[in-house]
Amino acid sequence: MRQILMIMAAMLLTCCSKESDVKAQPAQGTDDMGKTLVVYYSYTGNCKDIVTELTKQITADVLEIEPAEKGLKYEANNYALGTQLLNAIKANPDDADSYPAIDPVNVSLDGYKNVIIVTPLWWSQMAAIMQTYLFNNKMQMAGKTVAMIVSSYSSGISGVVNDANRLIPDVTWAGDALWINNSNRSNSSALIEKWLPTQNFQTSGNLEQKLYLTIGGVTKTATLVNNTSTEALVEQLKNGDITYEAHDYGNFEKVGPLGYTFPQNNEQINTVPGDLILYQGSNLCIYYDTNSWNFTRIGKLDNMTQADIKTWVNAGGGNVTVTLSIKDPTTKVSTAKADVGENVTYTLQGTLAQAGTKGFVIENGKKIFR
Ligand SMILES: Cc1cc2nc3c(=O)[nH]c(=O)nc-3n(C[C@H](O)[C@H](O)[C@H](O)COP(=O)(O)O)c2cc1C
């Protein structure tokens, strides 16, 4: 009787084979990871728990891979089955028929920048079911940034890493795989939290790039637009700040040569105060009044009134020295500190603080309140 019940249960499970689908997780956290897919297989539930922890910490869609054949064959801890499936793959790893069938996966990887694989280890290799998914999706995975979490009882994961490299050779690895085993499993939340920042995931690309402009010791921020001109400018600034001399022009701008030539994305622009404009690819204009010309938009000063801008750039007055940076000068102060000795205190704008200055200041490289 018991045997009949088990067979019926097996038949029920088999007939309920379904298409694997993406389950969207609610947005969690504030990371800037680009669209991410977590793909997992779990035989006895450990990887499923890992995915639950992972998706508490990142925003990602989740795709569970399931064997096409269910029921008794895949009863938990059927170790003999694992050996059999892995041996078939080992015998002929380039043949699709060597891989165990999985439920059809109706999920395109288009649009996902990052894929995180969460897989069990079987006999020091990647679980056969996950191998099928990667084998079938080698082309779709190419070019993705991929990270991996491997769950084993105690065995090291180098064999699983080798399998991943064989199955999806054309991906960019985000970093080292995370190994969760029986002795650290209860700590998986903390392990994942520590591991995530070590991974070089692709970002959403929506981050607002800030430009720091300093004139007369006063630093203001601007938000850059997204074009090939700003990309090139930011690339140049990664090598170091740009300092240039700017003169007044036309009663509407402070302009000067950057010493570099950047790509132009010229268009007819009616400027407003605060606009940052690239003129002829090599001059930066800080606008404090209106103008209309065919040139390249770079960005806009953040939260400054026209009066603020005019004072800051010495509108209508003599030349000013402008320093452009992509680093927050408060950080830079901490590195510069070593050059000028101990006990030097700066304002958050990067100027020397007067003795007795109250509020937030930078002291010995640290932001403190006094
Ligand atoms: C077929 C099979 C083979 C396994 N081989 C190993 C092994 O060689 N070394 C090891 O440490 N754990 C081994 N395990 C244990 C699993 O890797 C471990 O329990 C893992 O956490 C299971 O993940 P899951 O619960 O998501 O399926 C094996 C498990 C199965 C089912």
The ligand as a Gaussian input file, in Angstrom:
#p B3LYP/6-31G(d) Opt

LIG

0 1
 C       24.170000      13.863000      -5.126000
 C       24.838000      14.662000      -4.053000
 C       26.208000      14.703000      -3.959000
 C       26.843000      15.458000      -2.958000
 N       28.197000      15.498000      -2.912000
 C       28.814000      16.229000      -1.946000
 C       30.242000      16.265000      -1.863000
 O       30.964000      15.642000      -2.623000
 N       30.797000      17.042000      -0.894000
 C       30.052000      17.765000      -0.008000
 O       30.619000      18.450000       0.833000
 N       28.694000      17.766000      -0.104000
 C       28.063000      17.008000      -1.031000
 N       26.690000      16.990000      -1.103000
 C       25.925000      17.819000      -0.165000
 C       25.403000      19.080000      -0.808000
 O       26.399000      19.724000      -1.551000
 C       24.895000      20.067000       0.255000
 O       24.037000      19.422000       1.133000
 C       24.215000      21.245000      -0.356000
 O       24.046000      22.220000       0.634000
 C       22.883000      20.888000      -0.971000
 O       22.220000      22.030000      -1.476000
 P       20.635000      21.974000      -1.722000
 O       20.013000      21.683000      -0.384000
 O       20.255000      23.310000      -2.202000
 O       20.372000      20.881000      -2.703000
 C       26.051000      16.196000      -2.067000
 C       24.672000      16.147000      -2.151000
 C       24.066000      15.389000      -3.126000
 C       22.588000      15.349000      -3.195000

